[in-house]
Amino acid sequence: MEASKIAEAQASLAALFSQLGIKRIVFVDDEFRLDFEQASGIFAIADQQELTKIDVLQRITFTDDAEINLANFRRLWETLDDSQKHDLFARLPRRSELPKPDEKSAALLSLDYIVVPVLHDIFKGIPDIDYRELSLTEWKRDGSRLLDEAKTNKTIFFFDQDLSKEGGSDREGITQIQDTLRKASEKDSQVICGLLSHTFTPAQAYDEWKKFAKENNINESQFILVAKSEIDDLASFVHMIKLMVLNGPCNTLILSVSSAIEQAHLKAKGKIEEINVFDFDHIVFRSSHHEGVWELDTLIRLFGIFQRDIIRETVGIDAGVNQSLERIRKISNIKSNPPAFYRGKSWQIQRCELYESGDHINKFHLPLELGDIFQNSAGTKKYIVVAQPCDLMIRLEGDTPGKRRPSVNVATLADIVLDKPRDPNAYYELPFFDEETGKSWYVRFTSTHATDILVLDMCVFQPDGMSKFVINQECPSCVIPAWQLRHKNVKEDLTKEIQLYLELKAKIDSPQLNDLVFRSSVDRIFKAKIDDSVKGKETLNYTCQRVSRLCEPRASAMLTAYANYVCRAAFEHNFGEPPQTP
């Protein structure tokens, strides 16, 4: 292991342990038993030049004869006390690569031959940390005393999972952790336990840690899980330890803020109850009615106005919350690198903020808006509404109640594509758009479609967001008043079109009649199909479905970018040549 990487890991861990108040680290592994066979197995295959760098081994005269060298090593071993043997064993150079099959011994059947010396080099060199290495036998002898001392010296106890070389089981480390945490609770000792195991990969470590803590009823803030193979990547090793010890303070912060939010909710409820019925009616119902807005959205907005200020006031003066923030901030800022394999889930949470799901907006029959995303139900192509919000609004009052201005009979849909367009001004990025991978997709301004807005309006009235209309079908009861009136107007318009279709069909037998009467756009991005098999229940379907919505303020930012693209200046071509430089 490179000295620079070890030094960097030591610096990060020293800062981390300082913040946690750690004074001692105890590493329990059956590799530490005072066994000459164990030590000699490593000595026999070690690089001789590396061996000569160890002070105590400089007493040996090395030869070309491996048996003579081993005999000399045995004689030296017998002269050392237990402390010297522990130190020598830890410093014996292990190979960084797996041994060849004919070189394997009982000492090399796991990753311990790499893990033990690396952890020794790291922990032994951290200032102000009392680092100890114990065999299972020594732990059973000294463990109770070390737990007593942990009342004043906060300690991390690392256990190897498999301690079978000393009579334990291949899960002995788990048993010892459970016992240690139980005794620590009884003694009121300050401890964190860590388990080192080769039974899972670094990529599985975090999920295994959560699972292990739950299955064994262990407090996550008192437990660290480390994949042995992760020791090879020290930056990743440090980062995972940091995240695990952050779990406790983060949970404390979440509980504190959650409590503040609950209090804020009650106070906000009280504020709303103080609003007299005249103002409540005006704010929630009459203003929503006038603007064609769902009353529940206005009520949620009203709650949010009060909650925001109350939460900030409550949390901002909470000493416990501020202490948690300061502690977490200091730990979080300690240098470490997330593992390359780790694919976090933060993008999924961010995606919830950026997009509303089709299930939500369709189930509640929310009005058509800027940023609504549609898919061709006969394929996978997606489009997004790029239109001025006021043009899309349906109001109950004005010159055309339940309708838009006569000039607004089409809506612009722009293609959503996976590949980023070359022109940086000709697209708008949709971050985390892909539900499976979190990759960005792009709104391509060079590919737009003037689409009959009636086709899109039809999606509002269906719980699955499909563009569908059935003659004589009633408007869903939960549709807001402005759009109930819109449904009446849509019903009148489409009934006339269907009647026209039926009249033409009786005179003209043509498979193109559908497209001629019910064309969705000039380029027919959505195909129409009419089912007239049941008289009085004729059904018109388009291959169009509302599947999602880009939320504000991103939707408005997209519209601004599109407007800038459309309004770009066009200059005469440049025919001037720059003057020659003398």
MIPA-159839 format. One record per residue (C-alpha): x, y, z. Coordinates in Angstrom, 3 decimals. Example, Ala and Ser with C-alpha at 12.3 -4.5 7.8 and 13.67 -1.06 7.14 Angstrom:
BEGIN
R        c1        c2        c3
R    12.300    -4.500     7.800
R    13.670    -1.060     7.140
***
This chain:
BEGIN
R        c1        c2        c3
R     0.000     0.000     0.000
R     1.369     3.423    -0.984
R     2.564     5.489     1.966
R     0.785     8.595     0.611
R    -2.580     6.806     0.563
R    -2.075     5.548     4.106
R    -1.118     9.044     5.273
R    -4.210    10.524     3.616
R    -6.452     7.896     5.212
R    -4.839     8.518     8.603
R    -5.463    12.266     8.341
R    -9.142    11.764     7.477
R    -9.687     9.135    10.163
R    -7.867    11.246    12.756
R   -10.257    14.130    12.042
R   -13.236    11.765    12.108
R   -12.239    10.107    15.388
R   -11.551    13.502    16.926
R   -15.088    14.643    16.119
R   -16.496    11.406    17.540
R   -14.322    11.567    20.642
R   -12.695     8.191    19.912
R    -9.688     7.487    22.157
R    -8.986     3.816    21.507
R    -9.325     1.226    18.736
R    -9.257    -2.495    19.474
R    -8.994    -4.978    16.603
R    -9.898    -8.592    17.454
R    -8.803   -11.205    14.912
R    -7.655   -14.793    15.216
R    -4.758   -13.762    12.977
R    -3.274   -12.144    16.083
R    -2.897   -15.377    18.026
R     0.716   -15.955    19.000
R     1.206   -18.848    16.615
R     4.585   -19.491    15.006
R     2.997   -21.527    12.212
R     0.843   -18.537    11.325
R     3.793   -16.157    11.289
R     6.142   -18.562     9.516
R     3.632   -19.158     6.704
R     3.740   -15.456     5.871
R     7.496   -15.171     6.469
R     8.228   -18.031     4.071
R     6.697   -16.362     0.998
R     7.506   -12.739     1.833
R     9.942   -10.693    -0.243
R    13.361   -10.915     1.432
R    14.193    -7.265     0.775
R    10.998    -6.220     2.541
R    11.825    -8.474     5.499
R    15.212    -6.846     5.990
R    13.503    -3.464     6.485
R    11.949    -4.676     9.757
R    14.226    -3.720    12.665
R    13.838    -6.886    14.700
R    14.517    -9.127    11.664
R    17.854    -7.429    11.096
R    19.164    -9.783    13.794
R    18.824   -12.592    11.228
R    21.470   -13.287     8.618
R    19.518   -14.078     5.463
R    20.866   -16.669     3.027
R    19.717   -18.176    -0.257
R    18.507   -21.225     1.637
R    14.843   -20.781     2.648
R    15.018   -23.546     5.273
R    17.971   -21.920     7.032
R    16.167   -18.565     7.010
R    13.053   -20.177     8.498
R    15.095   -21.901    11.223
R    16.733   -18.578    12.104
R    13.294   -16.966    12.218
R    12.079   -19.647    14.657
R    15.018   -19.029    17.002
R    14.331   -15.288    16.917
R    10.615   -15.819    17.523
R    11.295   -17.796    20.676
R    13.275   -14.881    22.148
R    10.447   -12.349    21.749
R     7.816   -11.495    24.339
R     4.108   -11.370    23.448
R     4.118    -7.653    22.670
R     7.111    -8.002    20.340
R     5.524   -10.997    18.609
R     2.304    -9.035    18.006
R     4.227    -6.122    16.556
R     6.395    -8.325    14.346
R     3.429   -10.320    13.075
R     1.562    -7.162    12.118
R     4.616    -5.794    10.286
R     5.356    -8.928     8.258
R     4.892    -7.905     4.598
R     1.868    -9.467     2.906
R     1.496    -9.619    -0.817
R    -0.993    -7.252    -2.366
R    -2.027    -9.920    -4.859
R    -3.506   -13.341    -4.239
R    -0.915   -16.089    -3.764
R    -0.466   -18.823    -6.317
R    -2.366   -22.045    -5.580
R     0.736   -23.943    -4.444
R     1.637   -21.129    -2.047
R    -1.666   -21.093    -0.178
R    -1.654   -22.036     3.460
R    -4.145   -21.820     6.295
R    -2.860   -18.311     6.932
R    -3.748   -17.198     3.402
R    -7.228   -18.586     2.844
R    -8.868   -15.209     3.449
R    -8.079   -11.579     2.827
R    -6.612   -11.241     6.311
R    -3.073   -11.319     4.985
R    -3.843    -7.979     3.284
R    -6.308    -6.480     5.762
R    -4.311    -7.036     8.962
R    -1.136    -5.146     7.989
R    -3.006    -2.324     6.254
R    -5.206    -1.656     9.270
R    -2.140    -1.961    11.501
R    -0.294     0.661     9.441
R    -3.301     2.995     9.407
R    -4.514     2.806    12.994
R    -1.089     2.537    14.589
R    -0.072     5.834    13.017
R    -3.100     7.927    14.042
R    -2.088    10.468    16.708
R    -3.768    10.263    20.125
R    -5.306     6.874    19.352
R    -4.465     3.890    21.548
R    -4.482     1.036    19.013
R    -4.492    -2.579    20.209
R    -4.554    -5.909    18.396
R    -5.957    -8.915    20.232
R    -6.532   -12.550    19.461
R    -9.906   -14.036    20.389
R    -8.311   -15.646    23.454
R    -6.870   -12.331    24.582
R   -10.187   -10.596    23.970
R   -12.017   -13.075    26.177
R    -9.416   -12.426    28.854
R    -9.211    -8.617    28.605
R   -12.553    -7.620    27.049
R   -14.380    -6.887    30.296
R   -11.593    -4.580    31.486
R   -11.492    -2.743    28.145
R   -15.256    -2.213    28.299
R   -14.907    -0.732    31.780
R   -12.213     1.610    30.510
R   -14.516     2.628    27.631
R   -16.637     4.534    30.152
R   -14.042     7.305    29.936
R   -12.173     6.262    26.770
R   -14.641     6.005    23.890
R   -13.611     2.924    21.919
R   -14.192     1.309    18.546
R   -14.021    -2.489    18.708
R   -13.375    -4.130    15.335
R   -14.087    -7.871    15.087
R   -13.278   -10.233    12.255
R   -16.441   -12.172    11.403
R   -14.696   -15.539    11.093
R   -12.758   -16.429    14.251
R   -12.731   -20.180    13.684
R    -8.930   -20.481    13.903
R    -9.226   -20.028    17.653
R   -12.199   -22.281    18.255
R   -14.865   -19.710    17.434
R   -17.423   -20.039    14.648
R   -17.399   -18.466    11.205
R   -19.901   -15.952    12.675
R   -18.144   -15.500    15.996
R   -17.522   -11.811    15.325
R   -21.269   -11.179    15.116
R   -21.821   -12.958    18.428
R   -19.049   -10.935    20.067
R   -20.510    -7.649    18.780
R   -23.954    -8.458    20.159
R   -22.424    -9.391    23.514
R   -20.165    -6.311    23.553
R   -22.996    -3.875    22.829
R   -25.198    -5.515    25.466
R   -22.477    -5.271    28.114
R   -21.618    -1.723    27.057
R   -25.243    -0.736    27.607
R   -25.185    -2.309    31.063
R   -21.883    -0.646    31.961
R   -22.797     2.688    30.334
R   -19.644     2.405    28.220
R   -19.042     4.504    25.100
R   -18.470     2.055    22.263
R   -18.889     1.572    18.534
R   -18.464    -1.912    17.101
R   -17.203    -2.784    13.637
R   -17.443    -6.073    11.757
R   -14.945    -6.994     9.043
R   -16.160    -9.645     6.651
R   -15.409   -11.168     3.266
R   -18.996   -12.420     2.823
R   -20.169    -9.329     0.925
R   -18.727    -6.887    -1.582
R   -18.119    -3.171    -0.991
R   -21.126    -2.439    -3.205
R   -23.304    -4.443    -0.815
R   -21.819    -3.028     2.404
R   -24.327    -0.254     3.070
R   -27.427    -2.369     2.437
R   -25.931    -5.265     4.405
R   -25.186    -2.905     7.301
R   -28.820    -1.734     7.451
R   -30.067    -5.301     7.129
R   -27.653    -6.673     9.735
R   -28.550    -3.982    12.276
R   -32.259    -4.650    11.816
R   -32.017    -8.444    11.969
R   -29.816    -8.390    15.071
R   -31.633    -5.530    16.827
R   -28.492    -3.373    16.872
R   -28.485     0.425    17.001
R   -27.069     1.554    13.644
R   -25.222     4.444    15.289
R   -23.181     1.931    17.333
R   -22.213    -0.357    14.483
R   -19.926    -0.264    11.425
R   -19.758    -2.909     8.692
R   -16.654    -3.139     6.512
R   -16.062    -5.338     3.467
R   -12.504    -6.670     3.655
R   -12.025    -6.219    -0.067
R   -12.696    -2.501     0.427
R    -9.474    -2.079     2.415
R    -7.659    -2.038    -0.926
R    -9.365     1.309    -1.677
R    -8.600     3.402     1.388
R   -10.507     6.504     0.258
R   -13.624     4.383    -0.182
R   -12.974     2.634     3.145
R   -12.769     5.973     4.971
R   -15.895     7.259     3.213
R   -18.006     4.250     4.182
R   -16.898     4.492     7.822
R   -17.740     8.196     7.766
R   -21.225     7.568     6.381
R   -21.944     4.879     8.930
R   -20.927     7.010    11.900
R   -22.922     9.909    10.418
R   -26.071     7.811    10.547
R   -26.683     8.434    14.251
R   -26.335    12.246    14.163
R   -28.394    12.382    10.958
R   -31.206    10.374    12.547
R   -31.119    12.699    15.561
R   -31.416    15.696    13.248
R   -34.288    14.119    11.306
R   -36.204    13.409    14.525
R   -35.669    16.965    15.769
R   -36.765    18.564    12.506
R   -39.699    16.143    12.171
R   -40.869    17.202    15.606
R   -40.582    20.851    14.564
R   -42.578    20.154    11.400
R   -45.324    18.455    13.431
R   -45.506    21.481    15.720
R   -45.479    23.806    12.719
R   -48.350    21.873    11.161
R   -50.464    22.351    14.280
R   -49.580    26.047    14.465
R   -50.313    26.500    10.745
R   -53.644    24.755    11.261
R   -54.355    27.233    14.050
R   -53.430    30.149    11.780
R   -55.815    28.917     9.090
R   -58.579    28.403    11.635
R   -58.135    32.061    12.619
R   -59.001    33.140     9.067
R   -62.611    34.249     9.007
R   -65.002    32.493     6.677
R   -65.190    35.493     4.322
R   -61.433    35.507     3.668
R   -61.289    31.697     3.552
R   -64.024    31.607     0.924
R   -62.277    34.305    -1.114
R   -58.796    32.729    -0.933
R   -59.587    29.040    -1.323
R   -62.737    29.033    -3.420
R   -63.528    32.261    -5.231
R   -59.960    33.054    -6.336
R   -59.447    29.428    -7.418
R   -62.807    29.457    -9.181
R   -61.884    32.621   -11.079
R   -58.452    31.359   -12.189
R   -59.487    27.768   -12.910
R   -57.246    26.369   -10.174
R   -57.919    23.300    -8.035
R   -59.073    24.491    -4.603
R   -56.991    21.866    -2.828
R   -53.817    23.266    -4.426
R   -54.711    26.716    -3.090
R   -55.346    25.303     0.386
R   -51.998    23.470     0.331
R   -50.367    26.713    -0.799
R   -51.978    28.501     2.159
R   -50.671    25.880     4.604
R   -47.215    26.215     3.075
R   -47.147    29.979     3.589
R   -47.637    29.593     7.337
R   -45.577    26.413     7.749
R   -42.474    27.825     6.074
R   -42.050    30.716     8.512
R   -43.083    28.696    11.572
R   -40.649    25.858    10.780
R   -37.754    28.263    10.280
R   -38.539    30.084    13.519
R   -38.939    26.836    15.475
R   -35.900    25.037    14.074
R   -33.679    28.109    13.870
R   -33.737    28.676    17.639
R   -33.538    24.997    18.604
R   -30.137    24.489    20.254
R   -30.242    20.723    19.704
R   -30.883    21.095    15.985
R   -28.095    23.618    15.564
R   -25.674    21.428    17.513
R   -26.579    18.463    15.294
R   -26.091    20.581    12.177
R   -22.691    21.765    13.351
R   -21.562    18.249    14.266
R   -22.750    16.710    11.003
R   -21.243    19.570     9.007
R   -17.815    18.999    10.544
R   -17.923    15.245     9.934
R   -19.328    15.594     6.410
R   -16.536    17.996     5.426
R   -13.806    15.517     6.389
R   -12.033    14.545     3.179
R   -13.113    11.227     1.658
R   -14.195     9.915    -1.723
R   -17.437     8.053    -2.408
R   -16.798     4.547    -3.748
R   -16.757     4.391    -7.535
R   -19.303     1.564    -7.455
R   -21.822     3.444    -5.327
R   -24.839     4.636    -7.284
R   -26.751     6.768    -4.832
R   -30.483     7.244    -4.726
R   -30.429    11.007    -4.253
R   -31.317    11.477    -7.930
R   -34.570     9.573    -7.360
R   -35.566    12.012    -4.623
R   -34.556    14.963    -6.803
R   -36.641    13.469    -9.617
R   -39.724    13.578    -7.384
R   -39.168    17.316    -6.998
R   -38.703    17.887   -10.733
R   -41.550    15.778   -12.129
R   -45.092    14.923   -11.137
R   -46.119    11.388   -11.973
R   -48.824    10.624   -14.476
R   -50.674     8.595   -11.845
R   -51.014    11.709    -9.680
R   -51.975    14.331   -12.247
R   -54.358    11.992   -14.086
R   -56.072    10.516   -11.027
R   -57.019    14.017    -9.876
R   -57.794    15.222   -13.420
R   -55.438    18.187   -13.063
R   -55.746    20.806   -15.843
R   -53.479    20.903   -18.876
R   -50.336    22.900   -18.074
R   -47.021    24.054   -19.446
R   -44.587    21.155   -18.975
R   -47.145    18.352   -19.341
R   -45.455    15.335   -20.909
R   -47.248    13.093   -23.395
R   -46.327     9.768   -24.929
R   -47.475     8.122   -28.120
R   -49.270     5.090   -26.692
R   -48.508     3.187   -29.886
R   -44.769     3.602   -29.304
R   -42.262     5.230   -26.970
R   -41.893     8.770   -28.347
R   -42.435    11.503   -25.789
R   -43.387    15.159   -26.172
R   -43.705    18.126   -23.832
R   -46.090    21.084   -23.909
R   -44.258    24.336   -24.704
R   -46.963    26.988   -24.461
R   -47.693    30.185   -22.560
R   -49.538    29.220   -19.326
R   -52.230    31.884   -19.780
R   -53.050    30.442   -23.210
R   -53.683    27.044   -21.632
R   -55.802    28.355   -18.750
R   -59.525    27.600   -18.685
R   -61.613    30.133   -16.753
R   -65.257    30.234   -15.725
R   -65.589    33.932   -16.412
R   -64.681    36.281   -19.221
R   -65.642    36.416   -22.883
R   -65.279    32.658   -23.448
R   -66.118    30.752   -20.225
R   -64.980    27.148   -20.401
R   -63.063    27.916   -23.567
R   -59.793    29.483   -24.603
R   -59.434    32.446   -26.910
R   -60.415    31.516   -30.493
R   -56.792    31.958   -31.564
R   -55.647    29.266   -29.127
R   -56.729    26.091   -30.896
R   -53.340    24.389   -31.055
R   -50.581    23.727   -28.540
R   -46.911    23.330   -29.346
R   -45.396    19.960   -28.456
R   -41.624    19.533   -28.602
R   -39.844    16.201   -28.940
R   -38.082    14.750   -25.892
R   -34.955    12.904   -27.052
R   -32.193    10.877   -25.417
R   -29.267    12.272   -27.408
R   -28.165    15.820   -26.639
R   -28.552    18.108   -29.697
R   -25.332    19.682   -30.943
R   -26.542    23.286   -30.871
R   -26.402    24.375   -27.185
R   -29.231    26.855   -27.790
R   -31.536    24.315   -29.420
R   -32.468    22.200   -26.415
R   -33.456    22.214   -22.763
R   -32.050    19.544   -20.467
R   -34.442    17.417   -18.408
R   -32.257    16.220   -15.496
R   -32.837    12.707   -14.122
R   -35.619    12.170   -16.661
R   -35.000     8.449   -17.148
R   -36.840     6.593   -14.380
R   -34.491     3.605   -14.481
R   -31.063     5.207   -14.814
R   -31.548     8.834   -13.823
R   -29.963     9.992   -17.087
R   -30.930    13.313   -18.638
R   -33.111    13.574   -21.723
R   -33.514    16.724   -23.814
R   -36.337    18.888   -25.171
R   -35.387    19.443   -28.816
R   -36.548    22.865   -29.988
R   -35.865    22.052   -33.641
R   -38.569    19.390   -33.660
R   -41.977    20.773   -32.649
R   -45.566    19.941   -33.552
R   -48.626    22.210   -33.656
R   -51.147    19.846   -32.093
R   -54.912    20.200   -31.823
R   -55.332    21.281   -28.207
R   -58.600    19.360   -28.012
R   -56.643    16.102   -28.268
R   -54.622    17.078   -25.188
R   -57.648    18.348   -23.259
R   -59.313    14.950   -23.652
R   -56.531    13.424   -21.533
R   -57.590    15.517   -18.520
R   -60.919    13.705   -18.193
R   -59.517    10.153   -18.156
R   -58.024     8.627   -14.960
R   -55.282     6.952   -17.005
R   -54.479    10.103   -18.995
R   -55.467     8.587   -22.342
R   -56.892    10.861   -25.015
R   -60.341     9.328   -25.162
R   -63.924    10.531   -25.538
R   -67.164     8.574   -25.291
R   -70.402    10.177   -26.461
R   -72.830    10.748   -23.567
R   -70.153    10.005   -20.940
R   -70.507    12.244   -17.896
R   -67.693    14.440   -16.602
R   -65.862    12.943   -13.571
R   -67.213    14.516   -10.376
R   -63.799    15.536    -8.990
R   -62.944    17.749   -11.987
R   -62.695    21.428   -10.975
R   -65.618    23.692   -12.048
R   -63.785    25.447   -14.878
R   -62.907    22.131   -16.443
R   -66.393    20.742   -15.876
R   -67.537    23.527   -18.167
R   -64.632    22.695   -20.488
R   -65.887    19.088   -20.593
R   -69.296    20.353   -21.696
R   -67.725    22.339   -24.536
R   -65.441    19.457   -25.545
R   -68.442    17.153   -25.552
R   -70.359    19.491   -27.868
R   -67.431    19.900   -30.271
R   -66.538    16.211   -30.441
R   -70.150    15.086   -30.743
R   -70.442    17.282   -33.845
R   -67.226    15.835   -35.281
R   -68.341    12.269   -34.625
R   -71.724    12.960   -36.230
R   -69.910    14.424   -39.247
R   -67.745    11.321   -39.410
R   -70.776     9.022   -39.307
R   -72.496    11.000   -42.064
R   -69.397    10.903   -44.254
R   -68.844     7.221   -43.547
R   -72.329     6.465   -44.869
R   -71.357     8.143   -48.139
R   -67.619     7.477   -48.371
R   -66.020     4.149   -47.580
R   -62.373     5.117   -47.078
R   -59.790     3.955   -44.496
R   -58.384     7.513   -44.562
R   -61.612     9.004   -43.232
R   -60.370     8.816   -39.626
R   -57.342    10.987   -40.329
R   -59.285    13.437   -42.467
R   -61.860    14.175   -39.753
R   -59.832    13.672   -36.582
R   -56.339    14.757   -37.598
R   -54.374    15.620   -34.420
R   -51.725    17.673   -36.172
R   -50.331    18.349   -39.621
R   -47.787    15.553   -39.216
R   -50.267    13.229   -37.412
R   -48.065    12.423   -34.399
R   -51.119    10.867   -32.712
R   -53.343     8.533   -34.710
R   -57.129     8.625   -34.311
R   -59.427     5.628   -34.134
R   -63.188     5.676   -33.730
R   -65.300     2.802   -32.498
R   -68.891     3.211   -33.682
R   -69.999    -0.354   -33.041
R   -72.453     0.694   -30.291
R   -74.884     3.456   -31.218
R   -74.961     6.216   -28.633
R   -71.600     5.121   -27.189
R   -69.334     5.977   -30.070
R   -65.769     6.246   -28.769
R   -62.929     8.359   -30.132
R   -59.368     7.378   -29.181
R   -56.024     8.981   -29.961
R   -52.667     7.286   -29.439
R   -51.874     9.994   -26.904
R   -51.398     9.660   -23.151
R   -50.368    12.178   -20.504
R   -47.603    10.445   -18.532
R   -45.855    13.098   -16.442
R   -45.295    16.807   -15.824
R   -42.200    18.969   -15.529
R   -42.726    21.094   -12.424
R   -42.147    24.785   -11.882
R   -39.877    26.693   -12.047
R   -38.193    24.311   -14.517
R   -41.176    24.380   -16.881
R   -41.040    28.178   -17.141
R   -37.265    28.037   -17.592
R   -37.822    25.651   -20.510
R   -40.362    28.023   -22.065
R   -37.907    30.919   -21.725
R   -35.161    28.877   -23.400
R   -37.551    27.976   -26.227
R   -38.602    31.614   -26.666
R   -34.956    32.680   -26.840
R   -34.310    30.026   -29.487
R   -37.304    31.052   -31.586
R   -36.403    34.749   -31.275
R   -32.730    34.297   -32.158
R   -31.374    36.946   -34.502
R   -30.529    36.209   -38.132
R   -27.618    38.195   -39.598
R   -26.414    38.697   -43.150
R   -23.497    36.457   -43.954
R   -20.063    37.795   -43.030
R   -17.924    38.561   -46.104
R   -15.267    40.761   -44.481
R   -11.769    39.367   -44.032
R    -9.738    40.373   -40.982
R    -6.774    42.668   -41.779
R    -3.384    41.054   -42.116
R    -1.176    41.341   -39.076
R     2.103    43.127   -40.003
***
